[in-house]
Amino acid sequence: MAESVRRHVIQRIVAGELAPGAHLVEGDIASELGVSRTPVRDAMQSLIELGLVAREPHRGCFVARATPPEICRMLQAREATEGVAARLMAIRCTDADAAALSALYDEMTATAQDEAYLTYRALHFEFHCRVIRGCGNEYIARYVGAEPLLLKCLINYPPGFIAPVLHVHREIPHASILDAIAGRDADAAEAAARDHIRTTRERLERWYEHNSPPHARTD
């Protein structure tokens, strides 16, 4: 039951219904799902351990925020883990895997043209999750926490940074990742995934440099 509650909260975060800083009231969630507070409390603890939820004394649980330096460090970690995941998926990729990833990429492209960012973000999240899950290594997917790390990055990008994403979708190398995985080219898949995430981090660092107040800039 707690796992169902956890998935429900994550789905609402992915959909943009729960933004960073949103208050997660156990009683409200329990009523919404028709369960007792016990599985909700267990789900909150699991989400806290994943880094997606923060508990504040005397206030309760909230969707976790991340500072600019934290997001950049998360992207450094993602560059390593998702690079390896892309390599491993390329090695074991089936025709069905490649077709599913290609269909998802086509949805992302269509959504970017429609400028529906929250829908695009959900598809973007699913694209990377497919690679993480498709790598066949449960330690990357489960113990390294690659999916929660990815989600925490995506939901904490500043609005001024994410808006242009829809306009530069063609420049973001998801197609290169897809082509390398579908072509069973492990070296190219790892390089494309690493390059994508490294480029995102560098763009984000430049954005913070130009848009953050001087007193708010930290290394």
C-alpha positions, 0 to 999 in steps of 0.5 A: 500500500505504501508503494502505491502511495509513493507512486501516486505522489511521484506521478503528481510531482512529475505532472507538475501538480506538486511543485517544489515547496508544496505541502504534503498533508498526510491526512489529505493524501490518505483521504484522497486515496482512501487509505489510512495514514500509516501507508502515507506516513511510510510513503513519506519516509521512503520519499524523504530517503530518496531526497524528493521530500523534506520534513520540517519540524512542527510543519510537516512534509514538503516537496524538496527544493534544491539550490543552484549548487545542489542542482549542478552537483546532481547533474554531475552525478547524473552525467556519470550514472546515466552515461553508464546506463546508456552504455549498458542499454545499448549493449542489451537493446532489443528492437522493441526497446528501440521502437519504444524509445523512438516513439517516446522521442517522437512524442517529445518532439511533437510536444515541444512544437506545441510548447506544452512544457509540463507535458514535455517534462513528463515525457523527458523524465520518462525518456531518461527513465527508460534508459535507466530501467533498460540498462539491466543494472538494478544497482543504478536504478534502485540503489544509486537512485538515478530516477529520483535524482533525475526528477529532483533536477527537472522539477527544480530548474528555474522557470527562466531556464526551462522555458527556452528548452521547448525552442531548442529541443532539436539541439538537445542530443536525445536523438543522438542518445536514441540513435546510438542505443538503437544502433547498439553502439555502446561507446556512442551511447555513453558519450551522447548521454554524458554530453547531453547532461554535461551541456545542460549543466554548463548551460544552467551554470551560465544561466545562474551566472547571468540571472542570480543576484550577486549575493546569491551566487555560490560555488 
